[in-house]
Amino acid sequence: MISTENLKKIFFVFKDVTPVLTSGVLGVVLLSCVVFGVHTYFNVTRGILSIGASVFQSGHVHRLFMYPFYHQTLAQLLLNVAAVLFLCGSVEKGVGTVRFVFLFLLLSSTTGLFYSFLDVLQDVGMQSQAEGLLPVTLACVALTTLHTKTTKAFLCGVNFPTIVLPWVLLIICTALIPHSVLPCNVIGILFGWMYGKGWFSLVEVSETRAGVLEKMMPFRLLRSISGGMFIPASAEERRKTLLPQINPTPGSYPVQAYAPVSSVNTADATAATYEGWPNVSSSLSSCAPPHNLHGHLSAQNFGHTHGHFTEQSFSHSCNHSHGQQQ
C-alpha cells in the first residue's frame, strides 16, 4: 500500500518532468487527433495525405501543409505527439505562439517540398511516402541547439555536444516510431539548421507583425483555448508570462533575532563569559600591566628580563592586580 507521502513525492516528480503545455503545441496536437479520428472513422484510403512523388505527379500540393498532421496508426500518432510535447515547447517559448505557427508551417512545407522532389528522382521501387510530426520536431530541435548557450547535452547517462543532439534523437526516433522515413527526417534537421543560421530571414514574421496578428482570428481562438499557455509575440510580455513576478506574503522570510534590551543592561555582569565559555579577552585585560600617570608602561613591570615576560612574572602581575581590585 502506497502511503500519502509517497504519492505526494510521485506527484511532484511527475509535475517537474511534465512539460508546460503551450497554445501552439496544443493546437498541433488537437489537429493531429482530429485528422486521425476522421481518417479512422470514415476508413479513408491509406496515404491520402502523405508526401512523396505523388505531390508533383498528381498535383497534390495541399499535402505539403497537411502531412505533419496525418498519421496512419495510433502508435505513430501517440509517439509523434509525445515528441512534439517534449521537444517543441522551448521553440514556442522563445518566439511566441504566432511566430511558432508560421515557423511550423514553413519548416514542414519546405521539408516536404524538398523530400518530394528527391522522391521523384528515385526509381519507382525506391519511392516511399512520409508523414507525421517527426520531421518538423527534429527541425525544431536543430533550431534550438543553434541558439542555446548549453555546450553539453545529457541523455540516458551519456554526455555529448549539444549540436549532436538532433542526430542522436534522429536515430532513436527513427528506430522507435513506426512509418518514419529516415531521409525525410534528415532533411528536416538540415532545414532547421538552415533556419537557425538565418537563411530564411526574408520570409520570417517580425515581432511587430506577429503582435498585430495575435489579435486576429484564428490566433484569438488559440488564446481562448483552456489548458494551453499563449505566449505573446512581444519580448517584454513574453518575459512577464514565462517569469511572473513573485509577491511574497509578509512574514514568509526569516527575520534575524536580536538580543533583548535586558541583556544589554546586564552586559557588565556577564562580560566574563560568552555563550557559557570563559571570556579570555576580559581575563587578559584584567591581567594587563598597570599604566603610570603619563599613560606609558612602567619599566619596573618588565622586571629584569630584558623585554621578555616570564611565566612567573606574568602570573605574579596578574595575582597582584587581582589583589588590588579586591
Rosetta blueprint (number, residue, H / E / L):
1 M L
2 I L
3 S L
4 T H
5 E H
6 N H
7 L H
8 K H
9 K H
10 I H
11 F H
12 F H
13 V H
14 F H
15 K H
16 D H
17 V H
18 T L
19 P L
20 V L
21 L L
22 T E
23 S H
24 G H
25 V H
26 L H
27 G H
28 V H
29 V H
30 L H
31 L H
32 S H
33 C H
34 V H
35 V H
36 F H
37 G H
38 V H
39 H H
40 T H
41 Y H
42 F L
43 N L
44 V L
45 T L
46 R L
47 G L
48 I L
49 L L
50 S L
51 I E
52 G L
53 A L
54 S H
55 V H
56 F H
57 Q H
58 S L
59 G L
60 H L
61 V L
62 H L
63 R H
64 L H
65 F H
66 M H
67 Y H
68 P H
69 F H
70 Y L
71 H L
72 Q L
73 T L
74 L H
75 A H
76 Q H
77 L H
78 L H
79 L H
80 N H
81 V H
82 A H
83 A H
84 V H
85 L H
86 F H
87 L H
88 C L
89 G H
90 S H
91 V H
92 E H
93 K H
94 G H
95 V H
96 G L
97 T H
98 V H
99 R H
100 F H
101 V H
102 F H
103 L H
104 F H
105 L H
106 L H
107 L H
108 S H
109 S H
110 T H
111 T H
112 G H
113 L H
114 F H
115 Y H
116 S H
117 F H
118 L H
119 D H
120 V H
121 L H
122 Q L
123 D L
124 V H
125 G H
126 M H
127 Q L
128 S L
129 Q L
130 A E
131 E L
132 G L
133 L L
134 L H
135 P H
136 V H
137 T H
138 L H
139 A H
140 C H
141 V H
142 A H
143 L H
144 T H
145 T H
146 L H
147 H H
148 T L
149 K L
150 T L
151 T L
152 K E
153 A E
154 F E
155 L E
156 C L
157 G L
158 V E
159 N E
160 F E
161 P E
162 T H
163 I H
164 V H
165 L H
166 P H
167 W H
168 V H
169 L H
170 L H
171 I H
172 I H
173 C H
174 T H
175 A H
176 L H
177 I L
178 P L
179 H L
180 S L
181 V L
182 L H
183 P H
184 C H
185 N H
186 V H
187 I H
188 G H
189 I H
190 L H
191 F H
192 G H
193 W H
194 M H
195 Y H
196 G H
197 K L
198 G L
199 W L
200 F L
201 S H
202 L H
203 V H
204 E L
205 V L
206 S L
207 E H
208 T H
209 R H
210 A H
211 G H
212 V H
213 L H
214 E L
215 K L
216 M L
217 M L
218 P L
219 F H
220 R H
221 L H
222 L H
223 R H
224 S H
225 I L
226 S L
227 G L
228 G L
229 M E
230 F L
231 I L
232 P L
233 A L
234 S L
235 A H
236 E H
237 E H
238 R H
239 R H
240 K H
241 T H
242 L H
243 L L
244 P L
245 Q L
246 I L
247 N L
248 P L
249 T L
250 P L
251 G L
252 S L
253 Y L
254 P L
255 V L
256 Q L
257 A L
258 Y L
259 A L
260 P L
261 V H
262 S H
263 S H
264 V H
265 N H
266 T L
267 A L
268 D L
269 A L
270 T L
271 A L
272 A L
273 T E
274 Y E
275 E L
276 G L
277 W E
278 P E
279 N L
280 V H
281 S H
282 S H
283 S H
284 L H
285 S H
286 S H
287 C L
288 A L
289 P L
290 P L
291 H E
292 N L
293 L L
294 H L
295 G L
296 H L
297 L E
298 S L
299 A H
300 Q H
301 N H
302 F H
303 G L
304 H L
305 T L
306 H L
307 G L
308 H L
309 F L
310 T L
311 E H
312 Q H
313 S H
314 F H
315 S H
316 H H
317 S H
318 C H
319 N H
320 H H
321 S H
322 H H
323 G H
324 Q H
325 Q H
326 Q L
